[in-house]
Amino acid sequence: MLYERLLQGENNVRFVGNLVNKPTFYISKNGKKIVRFTLERAIGASKTRVPCVMYGGNAELLHKIAQPGAVIEIAGELGSITGELVIVGGYFAAKDERSKRAYAALINGCTTAP
């Protein structure tokens, strides 16, 4: 349902920011892979923190490669989980060089990230 709405352009959000802390990965009772994290973007003296949630294979991949301070782009939709306004992500992209190398290493089957 989420991906269908993303493809139709409904409630589509794209946000680029620095990862505040190591993403928290867990598996729900029904076996769904979930990662929660916060992105921060500074514009001048103003800082905006956005809580994010991602599901599935991308969630596990983000947890494996992302370190605090990494620049991440997430696309998804605004949603509410347990009363908290979050971006529920359909995909993410690494924007800093270290994260890009770690992503490439995992995609190419390496077991250790550079």
Summary of the structure (lengths in Angstrom):
residues: 114
radius of gyration: 14.0
end to end distance: 35.7
largest distance: 42.8
contacts: 323
relative contact order: 0.20
helix: 24%
strand: 48%
